[in-house]
Amino acid sequence: MKSSVVFFCVIAALLLLRAPTSVEAATCNPTELTPCAAAILKSSPPSSLCCSKLKSQAPCFCQYQKNPSLSRYISGGRKVAAACGVPVPSC
C-alpha cells in the first residue's frame, strides 16, 4: 500500500511538471453571462453556474464596461461578482 501511495505521488508530480505554464486567454462572449441575468437584474442570489461563468469571463470585464450596450449592467454585475468571490478589475 505504501508503494502505491509513493507511485501516485510520483505520477502526480510528473503531471504537474508537464502542465502548461501559460494561461489561455479568455474568449470574450457576453452571452456566456446569461446564467447571471436574474442575479444582475433582479438582485437574486447568483447560481453556481453564474459564478463559474463570471470567473471564466473575468478577464473580459473591462472590455464589457467599455461597450455602451453592456455598461449599464456593470453596477449589478459588480454585486454579483462580489457574491461569487470574483475580483473585478479597475479599468
C-alpha positions in Angstrom: 0.0 0.0 0.0 2.8 2.4 0.8 4.4 1.8 -2.6 1.1 2.7 -4.3 1.0 6.0 -2.5 4.5 6.8 -3.5 3.8 5.8 -7.1 0.7 8.0 -7.1 2.7 11.0 -5.7 5.4 10.5 -8.4 2.8 10.4 -11.2 1.1 13.5 -9.8 4.4 15.3 -9.6 5.3 14.4 -13.2 1.9 15.6 -14.4 2.3 18.9 -12.6 5.7 19.4 -14.1 4.3 18.8 -17.6 1.4 21.2 -17.1 1.5 24.2 -19.4 2.7 27.3 -17.6 0.9 29.9 -19.8 -2.6 31.0 -19.1 -5.0 30.8 -22.0 -6.8 34.0 -23.0 -10.5 34.1 -22.3 -12.9 34.1 -25.2 -14.9 37.2 -24.5 -18.5 36.4 -25.2 -21.1 38.4 -23.1 -23.8 35.8 -23.8 -21.8 33.4 -21.6 -23.1 35.5 -18.7 -26.8 34.7 -19.5 -27.0 32.5 -16.3 -26.3 35.6 -14.3 -29.2 37.7 -15.8 -31.6 37.1 -12.9 -28.9 37.8 -10.3 -27.9 41.0 -12.0 -31.3 42.4 -13.0 -33.4 41.2 -10.0 -30.7 41.1 -7.3 -31.3 37.4 -6.6 -28.5 35.2 -5.3 -26.2 34.0 -8.1 -26.2 30.3 -9.0 -23.1 28.2 -9.1 -23.3 28.2 -12.9 -23.4 32.0 -12.9 -20.3 32.2 -10.6 -18.5 29.8 -12.9 -19.3 31.8 -15.9 -18.2 35.1 -14.2 -14.9 33.5 -13.3 -14.3 32.5 -16.9 -15.3 35.9 -18.2 -13.5 38.0 -15.6 -10.6 38.9 -18.0 -13.2 40.5 -20.3 -14.9 42.8 -17.7 -13.0 45.9 -18.8 -14.0 45.2 -22.4 -17.6 44.8 -21.4 -17.5 48.0 -19.4 -16.4 50.0 -22.5 -19.4 48.6 -24.5 -22.3 51.1 -24.2 -24.9 48.3 -24.5 -23.3 46.3 -21.7 -22.0 49.0 -19.4 -25.5 49.6 -17.8 -25.2 46.1 -16.2 -21.9 46.9 -14.5 -23.2 48.0 -11.1 -25.4 45.0 -10.7 -22.6 42.8 -12.1 -20.2 44.1 -9.5 -22.5 43.0 -6.7 -22.9 39.5 -8.3 -19.2 39.2 -8.8 -18.6 40.1 -5.2 -21.1 37.5 -4.1 -19.3 34.9 -6.2 -15.8 36.0 -4.9 -14.7 37.1 -8.4 -12.5 40.2 -8.3 -13.5 43.0 -10.6 -10.5 44.8 -12.1 -10.1 48.6 -12.1 -10.5 49.7 -15.7 
